[in-house]
Every structure is written in C-alpha cells, then in structure tokens.
C-alpha cells in the first residue's frame, strides 16, 4: 500500500467535501432551508471517488470501477432528491431538530457532520485508490461480488424511489400507504438499497486483498447503522406511525431487511 498516496487522497477528499458543504451552506441560507444538504449527499461521494481515481496511485481498473459505481449511484440520487425538493419548504425533521439552535451550531451539526460522515464512509474508496491490484482469481471474484451487491442495492433504491414517486403522484392515493412492489418486501427499500450499495463498493475496494481495506468494513457498517437506526428509517417512521393503516402495514412488512411478501391468510 502506498501510504503517501493514501494520505494525499484523504487530504484532498476532505478539502473537496469542505468546499462543497461551504457552498451548500450558502445555498441553504439563500433558500432558507437546511434540507438542501440532502441533495448533495450522493454528490459528495462522487467527488471523493473522482479525487481517488485521479490522484490515487493504485490499480487503475479498480479506481475506475469505483468511480463508475459511485458516479451512477450518487448522480442518480442527487437528481432524484433535487427533483423531489423543488418547490418544497423545509423538511420537518430539520425543523424539529434545529429550530432552537443558533446558525453556527446548526451549520456544524448539519453540514459539518454530514461532510465528516461522507469522508469516513468513503474511506474504503480512498484507501483502495492507493493499493495495487489483488492477486489472481480471488481478487476478481470479490470485485465481481461487489458489483453484484452494488447492482442489487441500486435496483432496490432506484425502483423503490420510482414506485413511491408514482404512488404519491396519484391523487387517489392521498392518505394511503404504499404496500405493493418493493414496499411489500420492506418498509424502506430505498434505505436498504443505499446500505447494499455501500457494502458492494466496500467489496470492490476489498478486492485489493489488503487488511487495511478489509478493516474499513466499519464504513458501510456505519452507513447501515445510520440508515436503519438514526437518520433514516427510524426517524422517518416517527412521522408515519400515526398515519391510518400504518399499524397494519408495519405488522405484515419487515422493518428493514427484505423478505418476499407473505400471501394473505
């Protein structure tokens, strides 16, 4: 492993994320809403993957693969969230969490925290960029498995988002809960897909067969924890729990990890 290259990638990734979030903070002040920070969540990872691909000294094929995977996922997510946010006001979650906080504390907790999380979660991409190709068929098998897991995650996230968008666009569904398609397999297919995407990219990075990258499984584990237990599914369900039909839907549908729908009794 080229530690000097890894250090340079980490430093430049941190600088790029800091610049992006400074610009996003200015955008949020002009738009009068903190929720714009969600739009750049995927974009931050694309920028880190780009820095890693350009600056890293490791295996070029793996650097390009990770850039493509991060780019497809991150740009789709950015487009989806920007499109969804058009014309909308502040996200109630941010109002509830930061209404009584000052501007400096809010900036650090929202933009600073998100930038730090992006940097930590993307560490497998950064580390992998400083490692040469892993030896033989084992490395290729792990890389292929990573792409497969990533693809499965992207399917759940993109299709889940599309199904929910179409459901909400139909006035006949006002006040109803989406319980068909992927939403019958799990109550949060988009968050499940997001988690799988990052486990897939970690596997691609781990195809370097370097212990440091294997140890960075903490990064997708942290992403999964936040998506499942903190800022994702858990927080969203607090706002859905009083919705008519929610109790029945929650009783028959897995909270996070998907399983095939059970036939009605």
C-alpha positions as CSV (number, residue, x, y, z in Angstrom):
1,X,0.0,0.0,0.0
2,X,1.2,3.5,-0.9
3,X,0.7,5.3,2.3
4,X,1.7,8.7,0.9
5,X,-0.8,8.4,-1.9
6,X,-3.5,7.4,0.6
7,X,-2.7,10.4,2.8
8,X,-2.9,12.7,-0.2
9,X,-6.2,11.3,-1.3
10,X,-7.6,11.6,2.2
11,X,-6.4,15.2,2.5
12,X,-7.8,16.3,-0.9
13,X,-11.1,14.4,-0.3
14,X,-11.6,16.3,3.0
15,X,-10.8,19.6,1.2
16,X,-13.3,18.9,-1.6
17,X,-16.0,18.0,0.8
18,X,-15.4,21.0,3.0
19,X,-15.6,23.3,-0.1
20,X,-18.8,21.5,-1.3
21,X,-20.5,21.9,2.1
22,X,-19.4,25.6,2.4
23,X,-21.2,26.2,-0.9
24,X,-24.2,24.2,0.2
25,X,-24.4,26.2,3.4
26,X,-24.5,29.4,1.4
27,X,-27.2,27.8,-0.8
28,X,-29.2,26.9,2.3
29,X,-29.1,30.4,3.6
30,X,-30.4,31.8,0.3
31,X,-33.1,29.1,0.1
32,X,-34.0,29.4,3.8
33,X,-33.9,25.7,4.3
34,X,-31.4,23.1,5.7
35,X,-32.9,20.3,3.6
36,X,-30.8,21.2,0.6
37,X,-27.9,19.4,2.4
38,X,-29.7,16.1,1.4
39,X,-29.4,16.9,-2.3
40,X,-25.5,16.9,-2.1
41,X,-25.3,13.7,-0.1
42,X,-24.6,11.5,-3.2
43,X,-22.6,14.2,-4.9
44,X,-20.1,14.3,-2.1
45,X,-19.2,10.6,-2.7
46,X,-18.9,11.2,-6.4
47,X,-16.4,13.9,-5.8
48,X,-14.4,11.7,-3.4
49,X,-14.4,8.8,-5.9
50,X,-13.2,11.3,-8.6
51,X,-10.4,12.6,-6.4
52,X,-9.4,8.9,-5.6
53,X,-9.4,7.9,-9.3
54,X,-7.4,10.9,-10.4
55,X,-4.9,11.2,-7.6
56,X,-4.5,7.6,-6.4
57,X,-1.6,5.5,-7.4
58,X,-3.2,2.1,-7.0
59,X,-4.8,-0.3,-9.5
60,X,-6.3,1.8,-12.3
61,X,-9.1,-0.7,-13.1
62,X,-10.4,-0.8,-9.5
63,X,-10.2,3.1,-9.3
64,X,-12.3,3.4,-12.5
65,X,-14.8,0.8,-11.4
66,X,-15.3,2.5,-8.1
67,X,-15.7,5.9,-9.8
68,X,-18.3,4.5,-12.1
69,X,-20.2,2.8,-9.3
70,X,-20.1,5.9,-7.1
71,X,-21.0,8.1,-10.0
72,X,-24.0,6.2,-11.2
73,X,-25.4,5.8,-7.7
74,X,-24.5,9.3,-6.5
75,X,-25.7,11.3,-9.5
76,X,-28.9,9.4,-9.7
77,X,-29.6,10.1,-6.0
78,X,-28.6,13.8,-6.5
79,X,-31.0,14.1,-9.4
80,X,-33.8,12.4,-7.6
81,X,-33.5,14.4,-4.4
82,X,-33.1,17.7,-6.3
83,X,-36.2,17.0,-8.3
84,X,-38.2,16.0,-5.2
85,X,-37.1,19.1,-3.3
86,X,-38.2,21.6,-6.0
87,X,-40.9,23.9,-4.6
88,X,-40.9,22.3,-1.2
89,X,-40.3,24.0,2.1
90,X,-38.1,22.9,5.0
91,X,-38.1,19.2,5.9
92,X,-40.0,18.8,9.2
93,X,-37.1,16.7,10.6
94,X,-34.7,19.6,10.4
95,X,-37.3,21.9,12.0
96,X,-37.8,19.6,14.9
97,X,-34.0,19.0,15.4
98,X,-32.6,22.5,14.9
99,X,-35.3,25.1,15.4
100,X,-33.8,26.2,18.7
101,X,-30.1,26.1,17.6
102,X,-28.0,29.1,16.6
103,X,-26.6,29.4,13.0
104,X,-23.1,28.3,13.9
105,X,-24.2,25.3,15.8
106,X,-26.7,24.4,13.1
107,X,-24.0,24.7,10.4
108,X,-21.6,22.4,12.3
109,X,-24.3,19.8,13.2
110,X,-25.8,19.7,9.7
111,X,-23.1,20.5,7.2
112,X,-20.0,19.7,9.2
113,X,-21.4,16.4,10.5
114,X,-22.6,15.3,7.0
115,X,-19.2,16.1,5.5
116,X,-17.4,14.1,8.2
117,X,-19.7,11.2,7.6
118,X,-19.1,11.3,3.9
119,X,-15.4,11.3,4.4
120,X,-15.5,8.4,6.9
121,X,-17.9,6.3,4.9
122,X,-15.9,6.8,1.7
123,X,-12.6,5.7,3.3
124,X,-12.7,2.2,1.5
125,X,-12.7,4.1,-1.8
126,X,-9.9,6.4,-0.7
127,X,-7.7,3.5,0.7
128,X,-8.3,1.3,-2.3
129,X,-7.0,4.0,-4.6
130,X,-3.6,3.6,-3.0
131,X,-3.3,-0.2,-3.4
132,X,-2.2,-2.2,-6.4
133,X,-4.3,-5.0,-7.9
134,X,-5.0,-8.0,-5.7
135,X,-3.5,-11.3,-6.9
136,X,-5.3,-13.8,-9.1
137,X,-8.9,-15.0,-9.4
138,X,-9.7,-14.4,-5.7
139,X,-9.5,-10.6,-6.2
140,X,-11.6,-10.8,-9.4
141,X,-14.2,-12.9,-7.6
142,X,-14.5,-10.4,-4.8
143,X,-14.7,-7.5,-7.2
144,X,-17.5,-9.2,-9.2
145,X,-19.4,-10.0,-6.0
146,X,-19.1,-6.3,-5.0
147,X,-20.5,-5.2,-8.3
148,X,-23.4,-7.7,-7.9
149,X,-24.2,-6.5,-4.4
150,X,-24.0,-2.8,-5.6
151,X,-26.3,-3.6,-8.5
152,X,-28.9,-5.2,-6.2
153,X,-28.8,-2.2,-3.9
154,X,-29.2,0.3,-6.8
155,X,-32.2,-1.7,-8.0
156,X,-33.9,-1.6,-4.6
157,X,-33.1,2.1,-4.2
158,X,-34.0,3.3,-7.7
159,X,-37.1,1.2,-8.2
160,X,-38.3,1.9,-4.6
161,X,-37.9,5.7,-5.3
162,X,-39.7,5.4,-8.6
163,X,-42.6,3.4,-7.1
164,X,-43.0,5.9,-4.3
165,X,-42.9,8.9,-6.7
166,X,-45.6,7.3,-8.9
167,X,-47.8,6.4,-5.9
168,X,-47.6,9.9,-4.5
169,X,-48.4,11.5,-7.8
170,X,-51.8,9.8,-8.0
171,X,-54.4,11.9,-6.1
172,X,-56.4,8.7,-5.4
173,X,-53.6,7.6,-3.0
174,X,-53.7,10.6,-0.8
175,X,-53.6,9.5,2.8
176,X,-52.8,5.9,1.9
177,X,-49.7,3.8,2.5
178,X,-47.7,2.2,-0.3
179,X,-47.7,-1.5,0.4
180,X,-47.1,-3.0,-3.0
181,X,-44.0,-3.7,-5.2
182,X,-40.7,-3.5,-3.2
183,X,-42.6,-1.7,-0.4
184,X,-44.3,-5.1,0.3
185,X,-40.8,-6.6,0.8
186,X,-39.5,-4.0,3.3
187,X,-40.8,-0.7,4.7
188,X,-37.7,1.1,3.5
189,X,-36.5,-0.3,0.1
190,X,-34.6,2.9,-0.7
191,X,-32.6,2.8,2.6
192,X,-32.0,-0.9,2.2
193,X,-30.7,-0.3,-1.3
194,X,-28.5,2.5,-0.1
195,X,-26.9,0.2,2.5
196,X,-26.3,-2.6,-0.1
197,X,-24.7,-0.1,-2.5
198,X,-22.1,0.7,0.1
199,X,-21.4,-2.9,1.1
200,X,-20.9,-3.6,-2.6
201,X,-18.4,-0.7,-3.0
202,X,-16.6,-1.9,0.0
203,X,-16.3,-5.4,-1.5
204,X,-14.9,-3.9,-4.7
205,X,-12.3,-1.9,-2.6
206,X,-11.6,-5.1,-0.6
207,X,-10.7,-6.9,-3.8
208,X,-7.3,-5.3,-3.2
209,X,-6.9,-8.1,-0.5
210,X,-5.2,-5.6,1.8
211,X,-6.0,-6.0,5.5
212,X,-6.5,-2.2,6.0
213,X,-9.3,-2.1,3.4
214,X,-11.0,-5.2,5.0
215,X,-10.9,-3.4,8.3
216,X,-12.7,-0.5,6.8
217,X,-15.9,-2.6,6.7
218,X,-16.6,-0.2,9.6
219,X,-17.6,2.4,7.0
220,X,-20.5,0.5,5.3
221,X,-21.5,-0.8,8.8
222,X,-21.7,2.8,10.0
223,X,-23.8,3.8,6.9
224,X,-26.2,0.8,7.6
225,X,-26.5,1.8,11.2
226,X,-27.4,5.4,10.4
227,X,-29.8,4.4,7.7
228,X,-31.6,1.8,9.9
229,X,-31.4,3.3,13.4
230,X,-30.7,7.0,13.3
231,X,-31.4,9.5,10.4
232,X,-33.1,7.1,8.0
233,X,-35.8,4.6,8.7
234,X,-36.2,5.1,12.4
235,X,-36.6,8.9,12.1
236,X,-39.0,8.6,9.2
237,X,-41.2,6.1,11.0
238,X,-41.7,8.6,13.8
239,X,-43.6,10.8,11.3
240,X,-45.5,7.9,9.8
241,X,-46.6,6.0,12.9
242,X,-49.9,7.9,13.4
243,X,-50.9,7.5,9.7
244,X,-54.1,5.5,9.1
245,X,-53.2,1.9,8.2
246,X,-49.7,2.2,9.3
247,X,-50.0,-0.4,12.2
248,X,-51.4,-3.0,9.8
249,X,-48.7,-2.3,7.2
250,X,-45.9,-2.4,9.8
251,X,-47.3,-5.7,11.2
252,X,-47.0,-7.5,7.9
253,X,-43.9,-5.9,6.3
254,X,-40.3,-6.2,7.5
255,X,-38.9,-3.1,9.1
256,X,-35.6,-3.2,7.2
257,X,-34.1,-6.4,5.8
258,X,-36.4,-7.5,3.0
259,X,-38.2,-10.8,2.6
260,X,-40.8,-11.9,-0.1
261,X,-44.3,-10.8,0.7
262,X,-46.4,-13.4,2.5
263,X,-49.7,-14.5,1.0
264,X,-52.8,-13.2,2.8
265,X,-54.3,-15.7,5.3
